[in-house]
Amino acid sequence: MQTLYYTTHNFVRRSGNVIDLCEYRSRMQDVQEEPVSAAPAARTERTRRRHPHQNAFALLMDSFASMSVILMTLTFTFWVLDKL
C-alpha cells in the first residue's frame, strides 16, 4: 500500500465573516479592564430565579429520562442476546 500526497494550487482564502481570536481576546481584555463609568442602578438586568418546585420537577424528569435510557439499553441487550 502506498500513501499518495496531493497538493493544490487553488487555496481557499476566507474573507468577510472570519474572526481573529487573538484580536477578539485582546478586545475583550480591554473591555474588562475599562472602569465602569455608569452607575450600577442604570443597568436593569432581571435575574431569573427558579422556584423550589421547578427544581424538584426538573430533577424528577431527569431521573425518568435516565431510567428510560437504561431500560432501553437493557432491553436491546437482552434482545440481541436472545437472537444468538
Secondary structure, 3 states (H helix, E strand, C coil): CCCCCCCCCCCCCCCCCCCCHHHHHHHHHHHHHCCCCCCHHHCCCCCCCCCHHHHHHHHHHHHHHHHHHHHHHHHHHHHHHHHC
